[in-house]
Amino acid sequence: MGILSNKKANQADARQVDAFEIVAAQVVDVLATAGVVLDERNLVLRASPGAIQFGLVQNRHLIHSALVRLVEDARSTSGAAEQELQIEAGLQREQLWVHARAAKFGDRYVMLLVDDRTEAKRLEVTRRDFVANVSHELKTPIGAISLLTEAIAGAHDDPDTIRKFSASLQKEAARLGSLVQELMQLSRVQGANLSDTAVELDLALVINDAVDRNQVLAEQRGVKLVTSAIKGSRMVGDYEMLTTAVRNLVENAIAYSDKGSQVGIGLKEIGGVAEIAVTDSGIGISEDEQERIFERFYRVDPSRSRDTGGTGLGLSIVKHAASNHKGEVRLFSKEGVGSTFTLRLPIQNRETN
């Protein structure tokens, strides 16, 4: 009788184990995040597609020791264990930030959920750096304006000094205005929804408009603007955003060109892609700096940018504008020879009659 009772008890335990495994499988299969269920030996019984893609499991084992320790913590407590962790993933050993939570599932099992927070972490770092950079950039012209107004107030009986300081004050005010304007433009392109602003447009008109907006600056710098754009190259996009992007490229080229030189602006179509190229014969950009050239507030030549009123935001705006239109911006540059920035935009989405 005792043997039969033990046999029935073992069968009941086996059915309970099977039931837990079935439930675990059902739960993991519907998880949108990375999740795994482990038995008492820490062998993985079930892993969600996200966990496999995330690279958490190999040969039925968790491959990150930090996650294994979290699972053990969950076993030793009645509640759940959770932690923010940094782990490595992939062949490149990419650093990822994750939020991991482990909880007992029945008497023998532990369920582990891992949520990738890497992008959120990067955005947090980017936001913090951006605020710090904006504060620094605003501090310079605001400080200069404050000092200049004090100097003007103290030189009320010296007209020549007042005129000198007034000219400097206008320059700093213009720099501050330019920075605020470009910050607004950057904010606009980052949060743009093209479904609200996209229209069918002619890229030749975009280029002509961008060149016109830079004509006064080019004359002041003694730089000639030469345009060569095919007509009839049309696409659906945000006219003002694209015009601003091209204007920024032309303005940059003018700022880094010597007096008497010229800046070329061309447009051509290659395989369903419109290419707007802006070429200068300026100082060029080193290979090391080319990787950072599209970062916000980054300047190839800070002293020259200060002289020209550059904010270091123009190329970042161009990059976002290109991305919003499913395109890209490429750079070819050689020190002492010049640079060519090419805005590449797919035009397969243009409307047809």
Secondary structure, DSSP 8 states (H G I E B T S, - for coil): -HHHHHHHHHHHHHHHHHHHHHHHHHHHHT-SSEEEEE-TT--EEEE-HHHHHHT-EETTEE--HHHHHHHHHHHHSSSEEEEEEEEEETTTTEEEEEEEEEEEETTTEEEEEEEE-HHHHHHHHHHHHHHHHHHHHHHHHHHHHHHHHHHHHHTTT-HHHHHHHHHHHHHHHHHHHHHHHHHHHHHHHHT--HHHH-EEEEHHHHHHHHHHHHHHHHHHHT-EEEEEE-S--EEEE-HHHHHHHHHHHHHHHHHTS-TT-EEEEEEEEETTEEEEEEEE-SS---HHHHTTTTSTT--SSHHHHHHHT--S-HHHHHHHHHHHTT-EEEEEEETTTEEEEEEEEE-TT----
